[in-house]
Amino acid sequence: MNKALVLALIAAAGLAAGCAGNAKSKAARLKNPAPCPNVSVLSDAARAVEFDGDQTIENVAYTAEILSVELSCRYFADEPIKASLIIDLAFGRGGKGLEKGHNYAYWVAVTRSDIEVIEKAEFLIPVEFDKDRNVRIAKEKIDEILIPRKDNEVSGTNFEVVVGLVLTPQQAIFNRTGKSLKFPEL
């Protein structure tokens, strides 16, 4: 085959792919024309450790940790942002955790980026442990979070969805100090 013809075919294929990509991008923009709000876990509230006594590994009763969060959204024109959230969590029962079940709580807040909290809600998660399993993994789903917008000029980047565990003041101090538990020497 002629080298010039091969180059022309490659160029035409690239142009066609570029046009198809633009058509795909345009269709995607029409479905969801703007970006979703940022989603994050408040680092000071990403884990919870409940102690029964001094803050040592031997005195851990219950633990919780937010493993990941994922947000998806949809909005167009001047309608509110409709978002959904998936939160992956891990729960544990330590040596001082004597109950088979334990209630954990987390919160979700919608904020105007770096300005103020618009709305905040708390959710309770009852967790059951059995005698052989002291760790549970859970996936929490929030199907709809409505975020109002003034008009179609306000995009999702003006908002943030923040997630955290409900903590006691002592748990918050423990997290902020950066302490970690040391396993006893065996």
Summary of the structure (lengths in Angstrom):
residues: 186
radius of gyration: 24.0
end to end distance: 73.3
largest distance: 82.2
contacts: 498
relative contact order: 0.22
helix: 25%
strand: 45%
